[in-house]
Amino acid sequence: MTRQKRPAIGTLIYFLGALALGFYFTFAAIQGDYGVLKRSGIGAEGRALEVELEQLRAEVARMENLTMRLSDKYLDLDLLDEQARDVLGLIRTDEMVIR
């Protein structure tokens, strides 16, 4: 009688489980919450937010300059004249308005 050797079912299950765990961890490393793709997306979003922050800082600096120029301590008459014309619709008596 010859006996054929078959692989033990426990060994097969062990290797299939190890293979499944390997695939799972590989997938999680690439696509998961802390994966490579998520990190690159977060990095790109961070760079875009830094650009937006610089634009907002420039806008705040411009607004602070305009506010300072219209304050009681430093009055820019040209800016005051421009604002009065724009907001209130004022004109001088020697000017003509063309629409």
PyMOL commands that place a pseudoatom at each C-alpha (Angstrom):
pseudoatom trace, name=CA, resn=MET, resi=1, chain=A, elem=C, hetatm=0, pos=[0.000, 0.000, 0.000]
pseudoatom trace, name=CA, resn=THR, resi=2, chain=A, elem=C, hetatm=0, pos=[1.294, 3.358, -1.002]
pseudoatom trace, name=CA, resn=ARG, resi=3, chain=A, elem=C, hetatm=0, pos=[0.141, 6.294, 0.849]
pseudoatom trace, name=CA, resn=GLN, resi=4, chain=A, elem=C, hetatm=0, pos=[-0.132, 9.716, -0.830]
pseudoatom trace, name=CA, resn=LYS, resi=5, chain=A, elem=C, hetatm=0, pos=[0.886, 12.678, 1.289]
pseudoatom trace, name=CA, resn=ARG, resi=6, chain=A, elem=C, hetatm=0, pos=[-1.522, 15.565, 1.269]
pseudoatom trace, name=CA, resn=PRO, resi=7, chain=A, elem=C, hetatm=0, pos=[-0.714, 18.917, 2.784]
pseudoatom trace, name=CA, resn=ALA, resi=8, chain=A, elem=C, hetatm=0, pos=[-2.246, 19.274, 6.152]
pseudoatom trace, name=CA, resn=ILE, resi=9, chain=A, elem=C, hetatm=0, pos=[-5.378, 21.412, 6.173]
pseudoatom trace, name=CA, resn=GLY, resi=10, chain=A, elem=C, hetatm=0, pos=[-4.053, 23.422, 9.120]
pseudoatom trace, name=CA, resn=THR, resi=11, chain=A, elem=C, hetatm=0, pos=[-0.971, 24.488, 7.147]
pseudoatom trace, name=CA, resn=LEU, resi=12, chain=A, elem=C, hetatm=0, pos=[-3.128, 25.553, 4.214]
pseudoatom trace, name=CA, resn=ILE, resi=13, chain=A, elem=C, hetatm=0, pos=[-5.402, 27.590, 6.477]
pseudoatom trace, name=CA, resn=TYR, resi=14, chain=A, elem=C, hetatm=0, pos=[-2.353, 29.168, 8.138]
pseudoatom trace, name=CA, resn=PHE, resi=15, chain=A, elem=C, hetatm=0, pos=[-0.872, 30.299, 4.809]
pseudoatom trace, name=CA, resn=LEU, resi=16, chain=A, elem=C, hetatm=0, pos=[-4.215, 31.555, 3.492]
pseudoatom trace, name=CA, resn=GLY, resi=17, chain=A, elem=C, hetatm=0, pos=[-4.725, 33.538, 6.708]
pseudoatom trace, name=CA, resn=ALA, resi=18, chain=A, elem=C, hetatm=0, pos=[-1.224, 34.996, 6.480]
pseudoatom trace, name=CA, resn=LEU, resi=19, chain=A, elem=C, hetatm=0, pos=[-1.833, 35.928, 2.837]
pseudoatom trace, name=CA, resn=ALA, resi=20, chain=A, elem=C, hetatm=0, pos=[-5.173, 37.569, 3.707]
pseudoatom trace, name=CA, resn=LEU, resi=21, chain=A, elem=C, hetatm=0, pos=[-3.573, 39.552, 6.537]
pseudoatom trace, name=CA, resn=GLY, resi=22, chain=A, elem=C, hetatm=0, pos=[-0.785, 40.639, 4.198]
pseudoatom trace, name=CA, resn=PHE, resi=23, chain=A, elem=C, hetatm=0, pos=[-3.308, 41.900, 1.636]
pseudoatom trace, name=CA, resn=TYR, resi=24, chain=A, elem=C, hetatm=0, pos=[-5.317, 43.672, 4.316]
pseudoatom trace, name=CA, resn=PHE, resi=25, chain=A, elem=C, hetatm=0, pos=[-2.307, 45.512, 5.769]
pseudoatom trace, name=CA, resn=THR, resi=26, chain=A, elem=C, hetatm=0, pos=[-1.035, 46.411, 2.312]
pseudoatom trace, name=CA, resn=PHE, resi=27, chain=A, elem=C, hetatm=0, pos=[-4.442, 47.842, 1.398]
pseudoatom trace, name=CA, resn=ALA, resi=28, chain=A, elem=C, hetatm=0, pos=[-4.624, 49.748, 4.700]
pseudoatom trace, name=CA, resn=ALA, resi=29, chain=A, elem=C, hetatm=0, pos=[-1.120, 51.168, 4.175]
pseudoatom trace, name=CA, resn=ILE, resi=30, chain=A, elem=C, hetatm=0, pos=[-2.126, 52.551, 0.791]
pseudoatom trace, name=CA, resn=GLN, resi=31, chain=A, elem=C, hetatm=0, pos=[-5.837, 53.394, 1.043]
pseudoatom trace, name=CA, resn=GLY, resi=32, chain=A, elem=C, hetatm=0, pos=[-6.555, 53.550, 4.774]
pseudoatom trace, name=CA, resn=ASP, resi=33, chain=A, elem=C, hetatm=0, pos=[-7.171, 56.532, 7.031]
pseudoatom trace, name=CA, resn=TYR, resi=34, chain=A, elem=C, hetatm=0, pos=[-3.432, 56.932, 7.632]
pseudoatom trace, name=CA, resn=GLY, resi=35, chain=A, elem=C, hetatm=0, pos=[-2.331, 55.575, 4.254]
pseudoatom trace, name=CA, resn=VAL, resi=36, chain=A, elem=C, hetatm=0, pos=[-0.042, 56.983, 1.623]
pseudoatom trace, name=CA, resn=LEU, resi=37, chain=A, elem=C, hetatm=0, pos=[-2.820, 58.405, -0.552]
pseudoatom trace, name=CA, resn=LYS, resi=38, chain=A, elem=C, hetatm=0, pos=[-4.514, 60.136, 2.387]
pseudoatom trace, name=CA, resn=ARG, resi=39, chain=A, elem=C, hetatm=0, pos=[-1.186, 61.653, 3.473]
pseudoatom trace, name=CA, resn=SER, resi=40, chain=A, elem=C, hetatm=0, pos=[-0.497, 63.064, 0.035]
pseudoatom trace, name=CA, resn=GLY, resi=41, chain=A, elem=C, hetatm=0, pos=[-4.014, 64.534, -0.073]
pseudoatom trace, name=CA, resn=ILE, resi=42, chain=A, elem=C, hetatm=0, pos=[-3.549, 66.123, 3.339]
pseudoatom trace, name=CA, resn=GLY, resi=43, chain=A, elem=C, hetatm=0, pos=[-0.188, 67.540, 2.252]
pseudoatom trace, name=CA, resn=ALA, resi=44, chain=A, elem=C, hetatm=0, pos=[-1.723, 69.112, -0.863]
pseudoatom trace, name=CA, resn=GLU, resi=45, chain=A, elem=C, hetatm=0, pos=[-4.590, 70.534, 1.186]
pseudoatom trace, name=CA, resn=GLY, resi=46, chain=A, elem=C, hetatm=0, pos=[-2.086, 71.955, 3.683]
pseudoatom trace, name=CA, resn=ARG, resi=47, chain=A, elem=C, hetatm=0, pos=[-0.168, 73.724, 0.912]
pseudoatom trace, name=CA, resn=ALA, resi=48, chain=A, elem=C, hetatm=0, pos=[-3.396, 75.177, -0.513]
pseudoatom trace, name=CA, resn=LEU, resi=49, chain=A, elem=C, hetatm=0, pos=[-4.401, 76.426, 2.927]
pseudoatom trace, name=CA, resn=GLU, resi=50, chain=A, elem=C, hetatm=0, pos=[-0.980, 78.058, 3.397]
pseudoatom trace, name=CA, resn=VAL, resi=51, chain=A, elem=C, hetatm=0, pos=[-1.459, 79.948, 0.115]
pseudoatom trace, name=CA, resn=GLU, resi=52, chain=A, elem=C, hetatm=0, pos=[-4.927, 81.037, 1.235]
pseudoatom trace, name=CA, resn=LEU, resi=53, chain=A, elem=C, hetatm=0, pos=[-3.510, 82.132, 4.600]
pseudoatom trace, name=CA, resn=GLU, resi=54, chain=A, elem=C, hetatm=0, pos=[-0.930, 84.336, 2.878]
pseudoatom trace, name=CA, resn=GLN, resi=55, chain=A, elem=C, hetatm=0, pos=[-3.671, 85.907, 0.735]
pseudoatom trace, name=CA, resn=LEU, resi=56, chain=A, elem=C, hetatm=0, pos=[-5.768, 86.584, 3.828]
pseudoatom trace, name=CA, resn=ARG, resi=57, chain=A, elem=C, hetatm=0, pos=[-2.788, 88.115, 5.634]
pseudoatom trace, name=CA, resn=ALA, resi=58, chain=A, elem=C, hetatm=0, pos=[-2.195, 90.434, 2.668]
pseudoatom trace, name=CA, resn=GLU, resi=59, chain=A, elem=C, hetatm=0, pos=[-5.871, 91.419, 2.687]
pseudoatom trace, name=CA, resn=VAL, resi=60, chain=A, elem=C, hetatm=0, pos=[-5.786, 92.085, 6.446]
pseudoatom trace, name=CA, resn=ALA, resi=61, chain=A, elem=C, hetatm=0, pos=[-2.657, 94.222, 6.027]
pseudoatom trace, name=CA, resn=ARG, resi=62, chain=A, elem=C, hetatm=0, pos=[-4.370, 96.217, 3.255]
pseudoatom trace, name=CA, resn=MET, resi=63, chain=A, elem=C, hetatm=0, pos=[-7.473, 96.740, 5.382]
pseudoatom trace, name=CA, resn=GLU, resi=64, chain=A, elem=C, hetatm=0, pos=[-5.361, 97.776, 8.391]
pseudoatom trace, name=CA, resn=ASN, resi=65, chain=A, elem=C, hetatm=0, pos=[-3.591, 100.302, 6.183]
pseudoatom trace, name=CA, resn=LEU, resi=66, chain=A, elem=C, hetatm=0, pos=[-6.879, 101.754, 4.952]
pseudoatom trace, name=CA, resn=THR, resi=67, chain=A, elem=C, hetatm=0, pos=[-8.241, 101.864, 8.494]
pseudoatom trace, name=CA, resn=MET, resi=68, chain=A, elem=C, hetatm=0, pos=[-5.139, 103.618, 9.752]
pseudoatom trace, name=CA, resn=ARG, resi=69, chain=A, elem=C, hetatm=0, pos=[-5.319, 106.145, 6.900]
pseudoatom trace, name=CA, resn=LEU, resi=70, chain=A, elem=C, hetatm=0, pos=[-8.891, 107.056, 7.881]
pseudoatom trace, name=CA, resn=SER, resi=71, chain=A, elem=C, hetatm=0, pos=[-8.230, 107.238, 11.632]
pseudoatom trace, name=CA, resn=ASP, resi=72, chain=A, elem=C, hetatm=0, pos=[-8.111, 110.409, 13.721]
pseudoatom trace, name=CA, resn=LYS, resi=73, chain=A, elem=C, hetatm=0, pos=[-4.345, 110.143, 14.202]
pseudoatom trace, name=CA, resn=TYR, resi=74, chain=A, elem=C, hetatm=0, pos=[-3.551, 110.054, 10.486]
pseudoatom trace, name=CA, resn=LEU, resi=75, chain=A, elem=C, hetatm=0, pos=[-6.114, 111.374, 8.012]
pseudoatom trace, name=CA, resn=ASP, resi=76, chain=A, elem=C, hetatm=0, pos=[-5.453, 110.864, 4.312]
pseudoatom trace, name=CA, resn=LEU, resi=77, chain=A, elem=C, hetatm=0, pos=[-7.587, 113.496, 2.608]
pseudoatom trace, name=CA, resn=ASP, resi=78, chain=A, elem=C, hetatm=0, pos=[-7.322, 111.845, -0.815]
pseudoatom trace, name=CA, resn=LEU, resi=79, chain=A, elem=C, hetatm=0, pos=[-8.641, 108.562, 0.579]
pseudoatom trace, name=CA, resn=LEU, resi=80, chain=A, elem=C, hetatm=0, pos=[-11.386, 110.384, 2.480]
pseudoatom trace, name=CA, resn=ASP, resi=81, chain=A, elem=C, hetatm=0, pos=[-12.386, 112.187, -0.718]
pseudoatom trace, name=CA, resn=GLU, resi=82, chain=A, elem=C, hetatm=0, pos=[-12.407, 108.929, -2.660]
pseudoatom trace, name=CA, resn=GLN, resi=83, chain=A, elem=C, hetatm=0, pos=[-14.547, 107.181, -0.024]
pseudoatom trace, name=CA, resn=ALA, resi=84, chain=A, elem=C, hetatm=0, pos=[-16.999, 110.092, 0.158]
pseudoatom trace, name=CA, resn=ARG, resi=85, chain=A, elem=C, hetatm=0, pos=[-17.407, 110.084, -3.604]
pseudoatom trace, name=CA, resn=ASP, resi=86, chain=A, elem=C, hetatm=0, pos=[-17.812, 106.315, -3.764]
pseudoatom trace, name=CA, resn=VAL, resi=87, chain=A, elem=C, hetatm=0, pos=[-20.093, 105.725, -0.772]
pseudoatom trace, name=CA, resn=LEU, resi=88, chain=A, elem=C, hetatm=0, pos=[-22.101, 108.934, -0.637]
pseudoatom trace, name=CA, resn=GLY, resi=89, chain=A, elem=C, hetatm=0, pos=[-22.058, 109.774, -4.337]
pseudoatom trace, name=CA, resn=LEU, resi=90, chain=A, elem=C, hetatm=0, pos=[-20.683, 113.287, -3.709]
pseudoatom trace, name=CA, resn=ILE, resi=91, chain=A, elem=C, hetatm=0, pos=[-19.181, 115.450, -6.432]
pseudoatom trace, name=CA, resn=ARG, resi=92, chain=A, elem=C, hetatm=0, pos=[-17.541, 118.864, -6.477]
pseudoatom trace, name=CA, resn=THR, resi=93, chain=A, elem=C, hetatm=0, pos=[-19.370, 121.858, -7.872]
pseudoatom trace, name=CA, resn=ASP, resi=94, chain=A, elem=C, hetatm=0, pos=[-16.879, 122.246, -10.723]
pseudoatom trace, name=CA, resn=GLU, resi=95, chain=A, elem=C, hetatm=0, pos=[-17.188, 118.625, -11.908]
pseudoatom trace, name=CA, resn=MET, resi=96, chain=A, elem=C, hetatm=0, pos=[-19.479, 117.081, -14.496]
pseudoatom trace, name=CA, resn=VAL, resi=97, chain=A, elem=C, hetatm=0, pos=[-20.813, 113.539, -14.138]
pseudoatom trace, name=CA, resn=ILE, resi=98, chain=A, elem=C, hetatm=0, pos=[-21.134, 111.509, -17.314]
pseudoatom trace, name=CA, resn=ARG, resi=99, chain=A, elem=C, hetatm=0, pos=[-23.238, 108.364, -17.208]
for i in range(1, 99): cmd.bond("trace and resi %d" % i, "trace and resi %d" % (i + 1))
show_as sticks, trace
zoom trace
